[in-house]
Amino acid sequence: MTSAEINIAIAQACGWTDTEIVNEGGKLMYGQTEVPNYCNDLNAMHKAEMRIPEDRQAVYDTHLVAIVGKETGLMPSLQFRCIHASAKQRAKAFLRTFTVGKWREAK
């Protein structure tokens, strides 16, 4: 998925309606409001992560560990690396957890 597709999918999962999200000059807009850049903004991802239901949080953790482990190698400091996961890594884990069927690998 492209960063724009990821940002739209997370925005939708957070309650934004896709029919009102438009790309204006490279910025995703919802009316007069810019859609958060979940792929690059840890604060935006934190707000999205807070929406994960308690019964799905362990699933999110599992996805995040798998993503970070795949990208950095399974090392003794994997837990540290997960704590410091990038916004993009968190966005991938979020979509795999919270939006069933939304995540797809880039072609």
Backbone torsions as a table, in degrees:
resi	resn	phi	psi	omega
1	MET	NA	146.1	174.8
2	THR	-77.6	164.2	177.4
3	SER	-59.2	-40.3	178.6
4	ALA	-62.1	-43.1	178.8
5	GLU	-63.6	-40.5	178.0
6	ILE	-63.6	-48.0	-179.2
7	ASN	-60.2	-41.5	178.0
8	ILE	-64.9	-45.1	-178.4
9	ALA	-62.8	-40.6	179.2
10	ILE	-70.5	-40.4	176.9
11	ALA	-58.2	-43.1	178.2
12	GLN	-62.4	-42.4	179.1
13	ALA	-63.8	-26.3	179.6
14	CYS	-91.9	6.5	172.7
15	GLY	106.8	-1.8	177.1
16	TRP	-77.3	143.0	179.9
17	THR	-92.6	131.8	-174.5
18	ASP	-65.6	-27.9	-177.9
19	THR	-69.7	-15.5	-179.1
20	GLU	-105.0	1.7	178.6
21	ILE	-94.3	122.9	179.9
22	VAL	-127.5	151.8	177.5
23	ASN	-94.5	114.1	-179.7
24	GLU	-117.4	102.7	177.7
25	GLY	60.3	37.2	179.2
26	GLY	88.7	-3.7	177.0
27	LYS	-109.9	136.2	175.4
28	LEU	-84.4	123.6	-176.8
29	MET	-119.6	144.1	174.5
30	TYR	-121.7	91.9	-171.7
31	GLY	66.8	-122.4	178.5
32	GLN	-95.2	1.7	-175.9
33	THR	-104.3	132.8	177.5
34	GLU	-78.0	133.7	177.3
35	VAL	-67.8	135.2	179.7
36	PRO	-56.8	146.2	178.0
37	ASN	-91.2	76.4	-175.1
38	TYR	-57.6	-31.1	-177.6
39	CYS	-69.3	-21.6	-174.6
40	ASN	-127.8	0.9	-174.4
41	ASP	-123.2	106.7	-179.3
42	LEU	-62.8	-32.7	178.5
43	ASN	-65.6	-41.8	177.9
44	ALA	-64.4	-42.0	179.5
45	MET	-65.8	-36.6	177.9
46	HIS	-59.3	-43.9	178.5
47	LYS	-62.8	-39.6	178.1
48	ALA	-66.7	-43.9	-179.4
49	GLU	-60.3	-32.4	179.8
50	MET	-65.4	-15.9	179.4
51	ARG	-87.1	-8.4	-178.9
52	ILE	-70.5	122.7	179.6
53	PRO	-60.5	148.5	-177.8
54	GLU	-53.5	-37.9	-177.9
55	ASP	-73.8	-6.1	177.5
56	ARG	-111.3	-3.3	-176.0
57	GLN	-65.3	-37.6	177.7
58	ALA	-66.4	-35.3	177.1
59	VAL	-65.0	-43.7	176.8
60	TYR	-58.1	-47.5	178.7
61	ASP	-56.3	-43.5	179.6
62	THR	-61.8	-44.5	178.6
63	HIS	-64.4	-42.5	-178.9
64	LEU	-64.3	-42.7	177.2
65	VAL	-60.5	-42.9	-179.8
66	ALA	-64.6	-42.7	-179.3
67	ILE	-66.6	-49.5	-179.4
68	VAL	-65.3	-41.0	178.9
69	GLY	-62.3	-41.7	179.9
70	LYS	-66.3	-40.0	-175.9
71	GLU	-81.8	-26.1	-175.9
72	THR	-117.5	-9.3	-176.1
73	GLY	88.2	141.8	180.0
74	LEU	-75.8	107.7	-177.4
75	MET	-125.2	164.0	178.5
76	PRO	-55.7	-24.2	-178.2
77	SER	-94.8	24.3	-178.1
78	LEU	-58.6	-40.9	179.1
79	GLN	-61.3	-43.4	177.7
80	PHE	-60.9	-43.1	-179.3
81	ARG	-64.6	-34.9	177.7
82	CYS	-68.6	-38.7	178.0
83	ILE	-61.0	-33.6	-178.4
84	HIS	-104.1	27.1	178.9
85	ALA	-60.6	146.1	179.3
86	SER	-71.8	165.0	176.6
87	ALA	-60.2	-39.6	-179.4
88	LYS	-64.5	-42.5	178.2
89	GLN	-63.3	-41.4	178.4
90	ARG	-66.1	-37.7	179.0
91	ALA	-63.5	-42.7	177.6
92	LYS	-60.8	-47.1	-179.9
93	ALA	-63.1	-39.3	179.1
94	PHE	-59.9	-49.4	-177.8
95	LEU	-66.0	-35.3	177.9
96	ARG	-69.6	-23.7	-176.6
97	THR	-95.6	-50.6	-164.4
98	PHE	-97.3	-22.9	-177.7
99	THR	-121.8	85.7	-176.5
100	VAL	-55.0	124.9	176.4
101	GLY	84.0	-2.2	-178.5
102	LYS	-81.2	-39.5	-174.8
103	TRP	-73.2	135.9	171.0
104	ARG	-145.9	141.9	179.6
105	GLU	-67.4	151.1	176.9
106	ALA	-66.6	147.3	-179.0
107	LYS	-86.2	NA	NA
